[in-house]
Amino acid sequence: MAKYRLYDIAKVLRSKNSGPFEITLDVLFDNPDYYERIKQSGIITRELIADLYQINPDRISHLVFYDPAMGFKITFARKISSGTCFDTDVYGAQQHAPLAELMVDI
């Protein structure tokens, strides 16, 4: 097995607003083996996401693997609502970076 950044093995890795108070992370694969290895490894957990994003695990409302799309989705509450004072990413489009840098064994 070798270590790769999640960014290097995912076909799509993105973030976006899920309304003004939540961020959604989407990770999709085009290689079924990569998807299954990540899913079966158990590495993607609420605790890991909470650690990567420095939030409480109870702020994570969804962590769902979806086999037909060979991907998973994570939704969590934003620290600050979209478009308010001190918000640095109105669209939530730059929030995937911590997950993208995650090192995984494949």
N, C-alpha and C positions, 0 to 999 in steps of 0.2 A: 504494500500500500504506500501511496505517496500523499503528501499534504498539498492541498490546493486552497486558494481563496475561493469562497463561494462564488464570487464574481466571475472567476475563471471557468467555472463548470456550468453555471446557470445560463440559459438562453435569454431570459428576461429577469431582471432584478430591479424593481422600481418601488417608489413610494408615492403616495398621493393622499390628498385629503379624503376623509370619509365623513364629510360634513365639517363644520367649523371647529369641532371639538375633538376629532379623532384623526389619526394617521393610519393608513393601511399600507402594509408591505406585501408585495407580490413577488414570489420566486417561482419561475417556471423553467422546466428542463426540456431539452429535445432529445436527451439520451435516457431511455428508460432505466438503464443500469444505475446511472448517477442518481436519478430520482429515488429509486428503491433503496439504494445504499444510504442516502441521507435520511429517508423516512424510517428505515429499519434501525439506523444507528441510535436513534433516540436523542441525538444531540440538540435538536430544535425543541426547546422547552420554554415554558413561561419564565423560569428562573434565568435561563440564558438570555432571553430577550430583555428581561428586567435589568440584568447586569449590563448588557451592551448599551442600553438606552438610559441607564441610571434612573429607573422608575420602579415603583412598587409593583410586584407581580399582579396585584389586584386591579391595576390600571389596564391590564390586558384583557380585552373582552372576547377576542377570538384568536385561536391558533388552530387552523384547520388544514389538513392535507386533503387534496382532491385528486384522486387517481386519474379520472378521465383527462384532466389537464396536465398531469404529471407536475404538480406544483403544490405550493402551500401559501396560505394567506395568514397574516397576523394583523390584528387591529388593536390599537391601544389609544388611550386618552392622551391628547396633547398636553404638554405642560402649560401652554398658554394658547388661548383660542386664536384661530386664524384671523389675521388682519387687525388684531388689537395692538396696542402700544407694546413695544419690545418684541413683537413677533418678527423673526428673521427669515421665515420661509412661508409666505402666505399660502402657497399651493401645496406645501408638504412634499415638494418634488425632490428635495435634497436630503431626505431623512433615511435613505437606504444605506448610506455609507458604512455605519457600524456593522450592519449585517453583511454587507458586501465583503468586508475585510475578514470575516470569520474564516479561520483555517479548519478544513475538514479533511478527513482521510478517505481517499477513494482508491 
